[in-house]
Amino acid sequence: MNSTTKHIPVLLKETIDGLNLRPGDTVVDATLGGAGHALEIAKRFGRDIHIVGIDVDGASLRRAEVKLKKIGAFYSLIHSNFQNLERILGEKGITRVQGIYFDLGWSIDQFESGGRGFSFQKDEPLSMTLGDNAADYKFNAHQIVNEWDEENLRSIIESYGEESHAYRIAKGITTARANGTIRTSGQLAEIINSSVPKYYTWRRIHPATKTFQAIRITVNDELNVLKSSLGSAYNVLESGRMVEVISFHSLEDRIVKRTMRDWDDEEKGKMLTKRPITASSWETNLNPRSRSAKLRIFQKK
Ligand SMILES: C[S@@+](CC[C@H](N)C(=O)[O-])C[C@H]1O[C@@H](n2cnc3c(N)ncnc32)[C@H](O)[C@@H]1O
């Protein structure tokens, strides 16, 4: 299996330092991905830390395993959505963990070779499910784009994409599909491109970026999953230990911030990051994706 990765882990030192791990600990990487963070733990602690790596994407998990094995890490891998956290840890006989972190979103490897229509720079069938099993999802991107009415389309593009041209894009999609089914990510990107005003196509980000984000969030129910999973993370965490979340857009960060602030108010522990930790200019130069990353840390009482 080819384990090469283009994904560069974000806020690596900050995330691992923030966990304050000790030999003998079990730590959960809820979004193993390219194992960038997990490998750093293995480098620092060798086999003294048990890393439980979760990912909903089987291909990511297989790529990560090659690397973890090579470095001689002490790990267990679980192919699942992190919304099942408590149950899947329970099935492994793990009732308490000494750290847990989420690095949300997806890795560049999934973007480039996932084949599920995540990228508007590729021409792939529109699925956008993060997991491998289509039956786990109520609908996929193809259904949203071809079957949802214009008002529902506008609503998700506006709320989950925070897209100011949601109305035009929703109209563009329903007009285009009247002439034939929209089958691929490339087709969808082209429709979005021709629906927005000309000036919008000259900006740094592609005009389809926000709409693709909105559809992906909807297909994977990402915001509800995040909310409930933070509660599970708190439940499985040992007293005095840290839960950390790296998020990449304001909708996720708002959920993380509110949840941690509520826990703090309820005296369930302490939000260690009143302001999120962000990437240094050194890191953003090296990895432009890190520009939007925000790390928040909560310590359980
Ligand atoms: C940004 S990547 C993680 C990268 C990793 N920290 C690294 O540095 O290599 C996010 C990973 O989380 C996975 N993921 C996203 N949502 C998930 C969910 N609800 N349950 C489990 N895994 C999820 C994605 O499949 C992806 O592999």
The ligand as a Gaussian input file, in Angstrom:
#p B3LYP/6-31G(d) Opt

LIG

0 1
 C       -7.596000      16.760000       8.607000
 S       -7.586000      15.024000       8.501000
 C       -6.580000      14.553000       9.848000
 C       -5.134000      14.682000       9.544000
 C       -4.201000      14.119000      10.580000
 N       -4.337000      14.761000      11.869000
 C       -2.787000      14.261000      10.077000
 O       -2.100000      15.196000      10.522000
 O       -2.373000      13.478000       9.219000
 C       -9.163000      14.592000       9.078000
 C       -9.479000      13.115000       9.032000
 O      -10.657000      12.935000       9.809000
 C      -11.504000      12.020000       9.167000
 N      -12.860000      12.341000       9.604000
 C      -13.597000      13.433000       9.305000
 N      -14.794000      13.369000       9.915000
 C      -14.806000      12.206000      10.617000
 C      -15.760000      11.579000      11.458000
 N      -16.955000      12.133000      11.697000
 N      -15.423000      10.408000      12.044000
 C      -14.196000       9.855000      11.839000
 N      -13.264000      10.384000      11.022000
 C      -13.562000      11.552000      10.433000
 C      -11.277000      12.233000       7.700000
 O      -11.595000      11.059000       6.991000
 C       -9.786000      12.578000       7.663000
 O       -9.005000      11.445000       7.415000

